[in-house]
Amino acid sequence: MSGQSPRPPGPVPSRAAAIILAMEAVAAADPTTDWVPVEEATRERPFGWVVFYTTRGYRETGDPGQAKPGNGPVAVERATGQVTMLPSAGHPDFVIGVFEAAWTERQRR
């Protein structure tokens, strides 16, 4: 999954709102899977939040057979509401760092 949500831009007031936006984007990208947020893994960053998610089956059972590979984290920008599906290839800290570095550079322009 990659890309950005079609949602019109606007500020995101809270962590809870960021999780909702992220999960809307995930559901739109793959409506056939029952995705749920891993709320305790949500990270606040200078740009906003990073939301992690998994399948409901895996979340409820812990059974790896219920998991679905290829779900990278979702970045939600606080000021704009922009939602970006981050790549699943690479360690999450690295992927988030690359996104954050690009965001920081955009802020300098």
ZIUR-V358091 format. One record per pair of residues at least 24 apart in sequence whose C-alpha atoms are under 10 Angstrom apart, sorted by the first residue. I is the first residue (numbers start at 1). J is the second residue. D is the distance in Angstrom with one decimal. If there is no record, write none. Layout:
i;j;d
I;J;D
I;J;D
//
This chain:
i;j;d
1;26;8.6
1;29;7.0
1;30;8.5
1;70;7.3
1;71;7.0
1;72;7.6
1;73;10.0
1;84;10.0
1;85;6.6
1;86;7.8
1;87;7.1
1;88;8.1
2;26;9.8
2;29;8.5
2;71;9.5
2;72;8.7
2;74;9.5
2;84;7.4
2;85;5.0
2;86;6.3
2;87;6.5
2;88;9.1
3;29;9.0
3;83;8.5
3;84;6.0
3;85;5.6
3;86;7.9
3;87;9.4
4;29;9.7
4;74;9.5
4;75;9.6
4;76;10.0
4;82;7.3
4;83;5.6
4;84;4.6
4;85;6.3
4;86;9.3
5;29;8.9
5;81;9.5
5;82;7.1
5;83;5.5
5;84;6.8
5;85;8.3
6;82;8.8
6;83;8.6
7;81;8.1
7;82;7.7
7;83;8.2
8;80;8.9
8;81;7.9
8;82;8.1
9;77;9.6
9;79;8.7
9;80;5.2
9;81;5.2
9;82;6.0
9;83;9.1
10;77;9.4
10;78;8.5
10;79;6.8
10;80;4.7
10;81;5.0
10;82;7.8
11;77;8.0
11;78;5.7
11;79;4.6
11;80;4.9
11;81;5.2
11;82;8.8
12;48;8.3
12;49;9.8
12;76;8.2
12;77;7.4
12;78;4.9
12;79;6.4
12;80;7.1
12;81;5.4
12;82;9.0
13;48;9.8
13;78;7.1
13;79;8.6
13;81;9.2
14;48;9.1
14;49;9.2
14;78;8.1
15;39;9.4
15;42;8.2
15;43;8.9
15;44;7.9
15;48;8.3
15;49;7.0
15;50;9.4
15;51;9.2
15;76;9.4
15;78;9.1
16;42;9.8
16;49;9.9
17;76;9.5
17;78;9.8
17;81;9.6
18;42;9.5
18;48;8.1
18;49;6.7
18;50;8.4
18;51;7.8
18;74;9.5
18;75;8.7
18;76;6.0
18;77;8.2
18;78;7.9
18;81;8.0
18;82;9.8
18;83;8.7
19;49;8.3
19;50;8.6
19;51;6.2
19;52;8.8
19;53;9.5
19;74;9.0
19;75;9.7
19;76;8.3
20;51;9.6
21;51;9.6
21;74;9.5
21;75;9.8
21;76;7.6
21;81;8.1
21;82;9.1
21;83;7.2
22;49;9.4
22;50;8.7
22;51;6.6
22;52;8.7
22;53;9.0
22;73;9.0
22;74;6.0
22;75;7.5
22;76;6.8
22;81;9.8
22;82;9.6
22;83;6.5
22;84;8.3
22;85;8.3
23;51;8.4
23;52;9.2
23;53;7.9
23;74;8.6
23;83;9.9
24;83;9.6
25;74;8.6
25;83;7.3
25;84;8.5
25;85;8.0
26;53;8.6
26;71;8.9
26;73;9.7
26;74;8.3
26;83;9.9
26;84;9.9
26;85;7.9
29;85;9.4
33;57;9.8
33;68;8.8
35;59;9.3
35;67;10.0
35;68;9.6
35;71;9.9
42;73;9.2
42;74;9.5
42;75;9.9
43;75;9.5
44;75;9.8
44;76;9.7
44;78;9.8
45;75;9.3
45;76;9.6
45;77;9.2
45;78;9.4
45;96;9.3
45;100;8.2
46;77;8.9
46;78;8.6
46;100;8.0
46;103;9.3
46;104;8.7
47;75;8.5
47;76;7.7
47;77;5.3
47;78;6.1
47;79;7.8
47;80;9.6
47;99;9.5
47;100;7.1
47;103;7.1
47;104;8.1
47;107;9.7
48;75;7.4
48;76;5.7
48;77;4.6
48;78;4.4
48;79;7.7
48;80;9.4
48;81;8.8
48;82;9.7
48;100;9.7
49;74;8.2
49;75;5.8
49;76;5.3
49;77;6.7
49;78;7.3
49;83;9.7
50;74;5.5
50;75;4.6
50;76;6.3
50;77;8.8
50;83;9.7
50;84;9.5
50;85;9.7
50;86;9.3
50;92;9.8
50;96;7.8
51;75;6.4
51;76;7.7
51;85;9.6
52;92;9.6
72;96;9.9
75;99;8.2
75;100;9.2
77;103;9.2
//
